[in-house]
């Protein structure tokens, strides 16, 4: 009996030794980036070129832009995820985008404006904010926004146009799936600068497992994406739509809670 136990123990140790490393590689988390292209709806040709890229980009469409519906439909036809890019009041004092959520709106007005905007962007499954450096720091308005999002089963991505934004926090409190932007790719519209930002996005993903970038339909951004996206696999990074990150992060949080 003792010999049998020793034999089984030896066999178990041998199996762990032999399959341990490959199993560890198998379950190792893969670094993932998601890239949202904002302001879709005005630049028709650039919008088409970006949508035609064979990549898992996510497209955020301005609801009142003249080509919003056309480009949202085109992105969906190509199998891409579509989001509403919702204008919100900023601190800059500039003329607000048509249909923007404003600080002087009441709850019903906020709800109606959001529902109307979603109706103008076919196939939208979530939303991020366009501007909004003022509105996203106001808890009352953000609560109204997130209640509407929850009722429509939408997710939210905080573009983080202001360091004081509490949008993501309110989304969590209201039970809305949420992510926040990590890197603006083209805050400076220059190919070398955009490449540097792209590298920062990849570095954050490799360090943290995930990262979210936001770009715009500029020719310079298109050029950099055409050059850099094919190199992702060699750099150990995978490009996925926003909903993929939401699912994976949510699953990891659940597993973490169970383990702890």
C-alpha positions, 0 to 999 in steps of 0.5 A: 500500500505504501509503495502504491501511494509513493508511486501515485505521488511520484506520478503526480509530481511528474505530471505537474513538472511536465505540464506546469509551464505550458499550462501557465502559458495557456492561462496567461492573460493576454494584453488587450487594447481597444481603440474608439474612433470618435467624431464619426459622421462629418468626414465621409471619406476618412470615415469610410477609410477607417471603417474599411480597415480590417481591424476590430476598431469601435466607431463613435458616431455624432448623432447630428452629423450629416453622415451619421446614419450612413456611416453607422450603417456602414460600420455595422455592415462591416461587422464593427461595433457602433457607439453614440458619441454624445455631445455634452457641455464643456467648460470652454464656453464655445458653441455647443454641438447641436443636441448637447446635454447641458447643465440647465437641462432637467431630468426629463430633458436629459432623458429625451435628448439621449433617447433621440440621439440613440435613435439617430445612430443605428446599431449603437450599443453604448455611448461615450461623451463628446466634450463634456468637461463641465457636465461630467463633473456634475453628479445629478446630471450624470445620475440622470444619464446613467439611469437612461443608459441602464434602462436601455442596457447600454454601456458607457465609456468615459472619454475623460475630457476632464480630470474631475469627471465623476461619470465612471463613478456614477456609472458604477453606482447605477449599475452601468457597464463602464470603462474609461479612456487611457490614451488620446492618440491624436490630441496633437495631429502629427504622425510622429506624436500619434505613434508615440501615443500608440506606443504608450497605449501598448505599454499600458496594455502590457503592464495592466492587461488592458488599455483603451485609446481614442482617436479621430478620423484624421488622415494622420491617424488613419496613416498611423493605424495602417502602419501600426495595427499589423504589428500588434501581434508581434508586440504581444497585444490583441485589438478587440472591440470595447464590449470584449474588454467589458466582458473580460474585465467583468468576468475577472472581477467576478473570479477575483471576488470568488477567490478572495 
